[in-house]
Amino acid sequence: MKTLKKSQTQKTLGVGSLLLGTLCVSGPLHAQVTYNVAGLADFTGPYADIMKDMTACRRGVLDWWNDEVGKTAGVSLNVKDYDTRYDVAQVASLWPGIKSELNPVAIFGVGGPDTNALQQRLPNDKVPLILATAGYGFAWKGDNWVFNMRATYPHEAAAFYTWMQKKSGGKAPVKLGLISSEVSPAYVDIHKGVEKFAKDNPTVVEVVETIYTEAQPTDLTQQVNRLLRKGATVLQVFNNTASVVATRRALQSLGKTNVPIVVSAHNGLVASGKALGGLNQMEGNYEVYGMAMATEDDTPAKTFFEKLRSQYKLQANFNSNCVMGLSQGLIVARAVEYATKAKGPSALTGNDVRTALLTASFPSERSFGVLPNIKFNNDAPFPTSGMTVNIGTVEKGKYRTIEQNVPVPVLNKW
């Protein structure tokens, strides 16, 4: 590894590199065997605005891994991206051709449409699908070929409302206005899961109403005003950036910018602020998810990103979308690393990668702090215990992490 400036986070990066070395195949260099990863992407649909950074960062991880790990292990990973438009039918239509063309050992997914289209097919196709998003209740079952590195969106939201209710210092539940949509099974799953958590935990959160919008709403003033009249003290918008923008503009027009919005990684504070004309437009709002936050603080995740940019020609912005891409790339690369150690570099299959995902542990330092400690099991597509989230906000125009490692509560299925 090339020399980096000394700092605490860089020492952490060095520790990760040392651990990396212990998993490499020892002995002489092997002839390179190249394996393909299918990259599902959305370049023309509702997440086209964030996809460049996400796909570039997952590709950047593979470039780094090929050079610093795969070269010694005798393995190289190649990714090819396909535009699925975040559409179930498009994913289902493209997948047979993708599989035939690439014979991939893993799939980088974008979200709910990928899970919905492929979860029934992958056990026969023997290719694991890895998602950087949170999980989904409709995929919550055992013996999966779909893997989420984060608990479900309702799990992450529940962690936030539990934190917010305690932070209030009172006994009254958080009064929540849900802004959702029925255009995607993922959106429906999110609001149903949060509604179930609220029903099971009435002292923590109360849903005053769930509002349904179109895919790209432009004006939500009337709907937001109805939520406020019903007493909502926080609004959840886990749809997309356009929905956050419409909600924030509605609050501004109503003179109620003191009512915060909570968002996730795919429609985070920075991206939403940019769409609104500046980060200060998201002052006092929150985001929550189980990954590192892309602040300017000197963290191991930021140091790793800078290494990819300076040494591996990564061209991307350091934001939550990039962090999602980093997390996907790291988990897939580490799983291939474990599989190579167990089986050798030749003739790896998607089944070998899945076995590695289920049997190995992925401590946080192995992802340079991009992810918390990860341990999958065969009961669910996401880790079911020990999960945590981070919470960010915009304070005095600055994007910052205000709470780290907030425990994710136990949720009943919905």
Backbone torsions as a table, in degrees:
resi	resn	phi	psi	omega
1	MET	NA	136.9	179.5
2	LYS	-68.1	155.5	-176.0
3	THR	-68.4	135.1	174.8
4	LEU	-114.0	157.9	174.8
5	LYS	-62.8	146.1	-177.1
6	LYS	-76.5	131.8	172.6
7	SER	-164.1	166.4	-178.4
8	GLN	-61.1	-42.6	-179.0
9	THR	-68.5	-32.8	178.6
10	GLN	-70.7	-31.7	173.1
11	LYS	-63.3	-38.9	177.2
12	THR	-63.0	-41.1	177.2
13	LEU	-61.0	-39.0	178.2
14	GLY	-64.7	-38.8	177.0
15	VAL	-61.6	-42.3	177.8
16	GLY	-60.9	-39.3	179.2
17	SER	-66.7	-37.3	178.4
18	LEU	-64.1	-44.4	177.7
19	LEU	-63.0	-37.0	178.1
20	LEU	-56.2	-44.7	-177.0
21	GLY	-61.9	-31.5	-177.7
22	THR	-70.1	-18.9	-179.0
23	LEU	-98.8	-7.8	179.1
24	CYS	-70.4	150.8	177.2
25	VAL	-69.5	124.5	-176.0
26	SER	-80.3	168.7	176.9
27	GLY	97.2	-166.1	-175.5
28	PRO	-67.0	160.8	178.8
29	LEU	-64.4	141.2	178.6
30	HIS	-96.2	156.7	169.3
31	ALA	-62.3	139.4	-175.9
32	GLN	-70.4	130.3	171.4
33	VAL	-111.8	124.2	-176.9
34	THR	-97.8	130.0	175.6
35	TYR	-117.5	144.4	-177.6
36	ASN	-96.2	146.1	171.4
37	VAL	-120.6	129.1	178.0
38	ALA	-84.1	124.3	-180.0
39	GLY	-103.3	101.8	174.1
40	LEU	-78.8	137.9	-174.6
41	ALA	-145.4	170.7	177.9
42	ASP	-132.3	91.9	-179.0
43	PHE	-95.8	-10.9	-176.4
44	THR	-134.3	7.5	-178.9
45	GLY	-109.1	-153.3	-173.5
46	PRO	-67.9	-16.8	179.5
47	TYR	-113.0	20.7	179.3
48	ALA	-60.5	-28.6	-176.8
49	ASP	-70.2	-19.6	-177.2
50	ILE	-111.8	-5.8	-167.1
51	MET	-72.9	-31.9	-178.1
52	LYS	-58.7	-47.1	-178.5
53	ASP	-68.1	-38.9	-178.6
54	MET	-65.0	-49.2	-177.7
55	THR	-69.8	-35.8	179.1
56	ALA	-65.0	-38.5	-177.0
57	CYS	-74.8	-34.3	176.1
58	ARG	-70.5	-33.9	176.5
59	ARG	-68.6	-38.1	179.7
60	GLY	-61.7	-38.4	177.4
61	VAL	-61.5	-43.0	-179.5
62	LEU	-66.2	-37.0	176.0
63	ASP	-60.1	-45.0	178.5
64	TRP	-64.1	-46.8	-176.4
65	TRP	-64.2	-41.9	178.6
66	ASN	-58.3	-38.7	-176.4
67	ASP	-78.3	-44.0	-170.0
68	GLU	-100.0	-15.3	179.7
69	VAL	-125.1	-55.2	-174.7
70	GLY	-61.5	-33.4	-179.3
71	LYS	-59.0	-41.7	178.3
72	THR	-75.0	-37.6	-177.4
73	ALA	-77.8	-13.2	-179.9
74	GLY	84.6	21.5	-176.1
75	VAL	-130.9	142.2	174.3
76	SER	-130.3	140.5	179.7
77	LEU	-112.2	131.3	179.5
78	ASN	-120.6	136.3	178.3
79	VAL	-118.9	139.3	172.5
80	LYS	-125.3	129.3	-175.7
81	ASP	-95.2	146.6	178.5
82	TYR	-131.7	135.1	-180.0
83	ASP	-83.5	112.2	179.2
84	THR	-102.8	-4.2	179.2
85	ARG	59.3	19.8	-178.1
86	TYR	53.9	46.2	-174.0
87	ASP	-129.7	127.9	-177.1
88	VAL	-57.8	-47.9	-177.0
89	ALA	-63.9	-38.4	-179.6
90	GLN	-67.7	-40.8	177.1
91	VAL	-60.7	-48.5	-178.6
92	ALA	-61.9	-36.3	-179.2
93	SER	-71.2	-40.4	-175.1
94	LEU	-79.7	-28.5	-169.4
95	TRP	-57.5	-45.1	-179.7
96	PRO	-57.4	-40.2	178.4
97	GLY	-68.3	-38.8	178.0
98	ILE	-62.4	-46.4	-178.7
99	LYS	-62.1	-42.2	-179.4
100	SER	-66.3	-39.8	-177.5
101	GLU	-71.6	-43.9	-170.3
102	LEU	-101.1	-28.4	-169.2
103	ASN	47.0	57.8	-170.3
104	PRO	-73.6	154.0	174.5
105	VAL	-93.1	-9.8	178.8
106	ALA	-163.1	162.8	178.6
107	ILE	-126.8	129.9	167.7
108	PHE	-85.9	117.5	178.4
109	GLY	-102.0	169.8	178.4
110	VAL	-105.0	-43.6	-176.4
111	GLY	-179.1	-149.2	-172.1
112	GLY	-54.9	-43.6	179.5
113	PRO	-59.0	-35.0	178.8
114	ASP	-65.8	-45.9	177.7
115	THR	-61.4	-46.6	-176.8
116	ASN	-63.1	-39.1	-176.3
117	ALA	-78.0	-30.9	-167.6
118	LEU	-113.8	-15.7	-171.2
119	GLN	-61.0	-28.9	178.0
120	GLN	-82.2	-19.2	-175.2
121	ARG	-93.6	-31.4	-171.2
122	LEU	-64.4	-33.5	176.8
123	PRO	-58.8	-30.7	175.9
124	ASN	-82.2	-35.9	-178.8
125	ASP	-78.9	-18.9	176.4
126	LYS	61.0	45.8	176.6
127	VAL	-133.0	122.6	179.0
128	PRO	-78.4	141.1	176.1
129	LEU	-102.5	124.4	-177.3
130	ILE	-114.2	124.6	-176.6
131	LEU	-114.5	139.0	176.0
132	ALA	-87.8	-11.1	178.4
133	THR	-77.8	172.6	170.5
134	ALA	-70.1	170.8	-176.4
135	GLY	-82.8	-178.2	-176.8
136	TYR	-133.8	141.6	179.9
137	GLY	-64.1	-33.3	-178.4
138	PHE	-70.4	-12.1	177.2
139	ALA	-107.3	8.8	-175.8
140	TRP	-80.0	89.5	178.1
141	LYS	-156.1	171.0	-177.9
142	GLY	-87.0	171.7	175.8
143	ASP	56.1	50.4	-174.5
144	ASN	-88.8	156.7	166.9
145	TRP	-113.0	5.6	174.9
146	VAL	-106.8	132.9	-177.6
147	PHE	-128.5	122.4	172.1
148	ASN	-106.6	131.7	179.7
149	MET	-79.8	-7.7	177.8
150	ARG	-121.7	154.8	172.2
151	ALA	-63.7	179.6	-177.9
152	THR	-67.5	162.5	175.2
153	TYR	-57.8	-42.9	175.5
154	PRO	-60.8	-34.8	174.5
155	HIS	-60.2	-48.0	-178.3
156	GLU	-65.9	-40.9	177.0
157	ALA	-63.3	-41.1	179.7
158	ALA	-61.7	-38.5	176.6
159	ALA	-62.0	-41.1	179.7
160	PHE	-65.1	-46.2	-177.4
161	TYR	-69.3	-33.8	174.7
162	THR	-63.1	-43.8	177.3
163	TRP	-63.6	-45.3	-177.1
164	MET	-65.0	-41.5	-179.2
165	GLN	-64.2	-42.2	177.6
166	LYS	-65.4	-39.5	-178.9
167	LYS	-63.7	-28.9	-178.7
168	SER	-67.1	-24.9	179.4
169	GLY	79.1	-1.1	179.8
170	GLY	-110.5	-172.3	-179.7
171	LYS	-106.3	-9.4	-178.6
172	ALA	-71.9	142.8	177.8
173	PRO	-71.1	156.4	171.4
174	VAL	-66.4	132.1	178.7
175	LYS	-97.4	113.3	-168.6
176	LEU	-109.2	132.3	169.1
177	GLY	-104.7	118.9	-178.6
178	LEU	-94.4	126.9	174.0
179	ILE	-112.1	114.5	-172.4
180	SER	-135.4	-168.1	179.9
181	SER	-157.0	154.8	177.1
182	GLU	-104.6	14.3	-178.7
183	VAL	-79.3	-15.1	-178.5
184	SER	-137.1	139.9	176.4
185	PRO	-61.9	-27.7	178.8
186	ALA	-66.1	-43.3	179.9
187	TYR	-63.6	-43.3	179.6
188	VAL	-61.3	-43.7	-179.3
189	ASP	-60.1	-40.6	-178.0
190	ILE	-62.1	-51.9	-176.0
191	HIS	-69.9	-31.2	177.2
192	LYS	-66.6	-40.0	179.0
193	GLY	-66.1	-41.3	178.6
194	VAL	-67.8	-39.8	176.7
195	GLU	-61.6	-38.9	178.2
196	LYS	-66.5	-42.5	177.4
197	PHE	-61.3	-41.8	179.0
198	ALA	-63.2	-41.1	178.7
199	LYS	-64.1	-38.7	-178.5
200	ASP	-80.4	-17.4	-175.7
201	ASN	-134.7	65.6	-174.4
202	PRO	-65.8	-18.8	177.9
203	THR	-81.7	-12.0	-178.7
204	VAL	-96.5	-50.1	-175.5
205	VAL	-148.8	144.4	176.6
206	GLU	-125.3	124.5	176.9
207	VAL	-84.8	114.7	-178.6
208	VAL	-77.5	-32.2	175.6
209	GLU	-175.3	153.4	172.1
210	THR	-110.0	122.1	179.7
211	ILE	-99.2	135.2	177.9
212	TYR	-106.1	133.1	-179.3
213	THR	-123.6	172.2	172.7
214	GLU	-77.8	177.3	-175.0
215	ALA	-62.3	-41.4	-177.6
216	GLN	-127.2	76.0	-176.8
217	PRO	-68.9	149.0	178.2
218	THR	-111.9	-34.3	-179.3
219	ASP	-137.6	116.0	179.1
220	LEU	-118.3	21.9	-175.0
221	THR	-59.0	-46.3	-178.4
222	GLN	-63.7	-43.8	-178.0
223	GLN	-67.4	-44.0	179.8
224	VAL	-64.4	-39.0	178.7
225	ASN	-61.3	-37.9	178.4
226	ARG	-64.4	-41.3	178.1
227	LEU	-62.7	-41.0	-179.5
228	LEU	-66.9	-39.4	178.6
229	ARG	-63.6	-27.6	178.7
230	LYS	-85.5	3.3	172.5
231	GLY	96.2	12.1	-179.5
232	ALA	-60.3	132.3	178.3
233	THR	-109.4	-6.8	173.8
234	VAL	-152.7	144.9	179.9
235	LEU	-116.5	129.7	177.8
236	GLN	-99.5	125.5	177.4
237	VAL	-130.4	95.3	179.7
238	PHE	-105.5	15.0	-178.3
239	ASN	-76.2	-89.5	-179.7
240	ASN	-148.3	179.4	-176.6
241	THR	-61.7	-40.9	-179.6
242	ALA	-58.6	-37.5	178.8
243	SER	-68.5	-37.6	176.6
244	VAL	-64.5	-45.3	-179.5
245	VAL	-59.8	-46.7	-179.3
246	ALA	-64.0	-37.5	179.4
247	THR	-68.7	-44.7	-179.4
248	ARG	-65.0	-40.4	177.8
249	ARG	-65.3	-35.7	176.5
250	ALA	-63.3	-45.2	178.4
251	LEU	-62.4	-39.0	179.1
252	GLN	-65.3	-42.3	-179.2
253	SER	-68.4	-26.9	179.1
254	LEU	-89.8	-2.8	-178.6
255	GLY	68.2	32.5	-176.5
256	LYS	-124.2	43.1	-178.3
257	THR	-71.9	-5.0	175.0
258	ASN	-77.3	-11.4	176.2
259	VAL	-85.9	115.4	-174.2
260	PRO	-79.4	153.8	170.7
261	ILE	-105.8	140.9	172.7
262	VAL	-113.1	131.6	-176.7
263	VAL	-125.3	176.1	179.1
264	SER	-112.2	-164.4	-175.2
265	ALA	-73.8	-38.3	-173.8
266	HIS	-74.1	-14.4	176.7
267	ASN	-135.2	45.2	-168.9
268	GLY	-66.3	178.9	-174.8
269	LEU	-62.1	-42.2	-176.9
270	VAL	-68.0	-47.8	-179.8
271	ALA	-63.7	-41.3	179.6
272	SER	-68.2	-39.7	176.9
273	GLY	-61.3	-42.1	178.6
274	LYS	-61.0	-41.6	179.5
275	ALA	-66.5	-26.3	-180.0
276	LEU	-88.6	-7.9	178.8
277	GLY	110.6	-1.4	178.3
278	GLY	162.4	149.2	-177.4
279	LEU	-59.7	-32.1	-179.1
280	ASN	-61.8	-17.1	177.7
281	GLN	-69.2	-17.4	-179.9
282	MET	-105.1	19.8	178.9
283	GLU	-53.8	129.9	175.0
284	GLY	82.5	2.2	177.9
285	ASN	-95.7	172.4	-172.1
286	TYR	-131.1	155.9	166.4
287	GLU	-135.1	152.8	-176.2
288	VAL	-145.8	133.2	175.4
289	TYR	-172.9	163.8	-175.6
290	GLY	-92.6	54.2	176.3
291	MET	-145.7	171.2	172.3
292	ALA	-62.9	148.6	176.3
293	MET	-97.4	139.6	-172.1
294	ALA	-84.9	56.8	175.9
295	THR	-83.9	174.7	179.1
296	GLU	-86.5	5.4	178.8
297	ASP	-64.9	153.5	-178.5
298	ASP	-80.1	86.4	-177.2
299	THR	-114.8	162.5	175.2
300	PRO	-57.5	-38.9	179.9
301	ALA	-63.5	-42.4	179.6
302	LYS	-66.0	-40.5	179.1
303	THR	-63.2	-41.1	178.5
304	PHE	-64.4	-43.3	177.1
305	PHE	-57.9	-46.7	-179.4
306	GLU	-62.4	-34.2	176.6
307	LYS	-64.1	-44.2	178.1
308	LEU	-62.7	-37.6	-178.3
309	ARG	-71.9	-41.0	-175.2
310	SER	-82.6	-32.7	-173.9
311	GLN	-108.3	-18.2	-175.5
312	TYR	-127.1	19.2	171.2
313	LYS	58.2	29.8	175.5
314	LEU	-65.3	129.0	176.5
315	GLN	-116.7	94.0	-178.3
316	ALA	-160.5	161.1	173.3
317	ASN	-89.2	146.3	176.5
318	PHE	-84.8	99.4	-178.8
319	ASN	-146.6	-179.4	-176.1
320	SER	-63.0	-29.9	178.7
321	ASN	-68.5	-40.9	175.0
322	CYS	-63.3	-42.6	-179.6
323	VAL	-60.2	-38.1	175.4
324	MET	-60.8	-43.2	177.5
325	GLY	-64.1	-41.3	176.4
326	LEU	-59.4	-43.1	-176.9
327	SER	-64.6	-41.4	177.6
328	GLN	-62.5	-49.1	-178.6
329	GLY	-60.4	-41.3	-177.2
330	LEU	-68.6	-43.4	-179.0
331	ILE	-65.9	-43.7	178.6
332	VAL	-64.4	-45.9	-179.6
333	ALA	-62.4	-43.1	179.4
334	ARG	-66.4	-37.8	178.4
335	ALA	-64.3	-42.5	176.5
336	VAL	-63.3	-36.7	177.6
337	GLU	-60.8	-47.8	177.4
338	TYR	-63.4	-42.2	-179.5
339	ALA	-64.0	-38.3	178.3
340	THR	-65.2	-40.9	178.1
341	LYS	-63.8	-37.8	-177.0
342	ALA	-77.0	-36.0	-169.9
343	LYS	-117.6	-17.8	-171.0
344	GLY	95.4	166.6	-172.5
345	PRO	-77.8	-16.7	-174.3
346	SER	-88.4	143.4	170.7
347	ALA	59.3	36.4	173.2
348	LEU	-68.8	145.6	179.7
349	THR	-126.3	170.0	174.0
350	GLY	-59.9	-33.9	178.1
351	ASN	-64.5	-37.0	176.9
352	ASP	-64.6	-40.0	179.2
353	VAL	-66.4	-42.3	177.8
354	ARG	-62.3	-42.9	178.2
355	THR	-59.3	-41.5	178.0
356	ALA	-64.2	-40.9	178.3
357	LEU	-60.0	-39.0	-176.0
358	LEU	-81.6	-25.3	-174.1
359	THR	-102.2	-27.7	-176.9
360	ALA	-86.4	158.9	169.4
361	SER	-104.4	147.8	-178.5
362	PHE	-123.7	82.7	-179.9
363	PRO	-64.2	154.6	-173.4
364	SER	-56.0	-37.2	-178.4
365	GLU	-66.1	-22.1	177.6
366	ARG	-72.7	-16.8	175.0
367	SER	-110.3	16.6	179.6
368	PHE	55.0	36.1	177.6
369	GLY	78.1	2.2	177.9
370	VAL	-64.6	-36.4	179.7
371	LEU	-123.6	156.5	170.2
372	PRO	-72.8	-176.9	174.6
373	ASN	-59.8	132.0	-176.9
374	ILE	-122.5	130.3	172.5
375	LYS	-142.0	108.6	178.0
376	PHE	-79.5	157.5	169.3
377	ASN	-139.0	178.0	-174.0
378	ASN	-90.9	10.1	-178.1
379	ASP	-89.5	-22.5	-176.2
380	ALA	-155.5	161.5	179.3
381	PRO	-77.8	-1.8	-179.9
382	PHE	-132.7	158.0	176.1
383	PRO	-59.5	135.5	-174.4
384	THR	-102.5	-0.6	178.3
385	SER	-148.6	155.3	176.5
386	GLY	73.9	11.7	-177.7
387	MET	-79.8	148.0	177.6
388	THR	-137.0	163.4	175.6
389	VAL	-129.2	162.0	170.2
390	ASN	-111.7	151.8	-179.7
391	ILE	-124.3	129.8	179.9
392	GLY	-120.2	165.1	178.2
393	THR	-153.4	174.0	169.4
394	VAL	-112.0	118.8	-176.5
395	GLU	-128.0	118.7	-176.1
396	LYS	54.0	41.8	177.2
397	GLY	77.5	3.8	-178.0
398	LYS	-114.0	133.9	177.4
399	TYR	-81.5	124.4	-176.3
400	ARG	-149.0	156.2	173.3
401	THR	-85.8	127.0	-179.6
402	ILE	-106.9	-16.7	178.8
403	GLU	-151.6	134.8	179.9
404	GLN	-120.2	152.2	174.0
405	ASN	54.0	45.1	175.6
406	VAL	-75.9	125.2	-176.4
407	PRO	-63.1	141.3	174.8
408	VAL	-87.9	124.2	-178.7
409	PRO	-72.6	166.2	175.9
410	VAL	-78.8	131.9	179.1
411	LEU	-118.1	147.0	170.6
412	ASN	-81.7	151.4	178.8
413	LYS	-65.7	152.6	178.5
414	TRP	-124.2	NA	NA
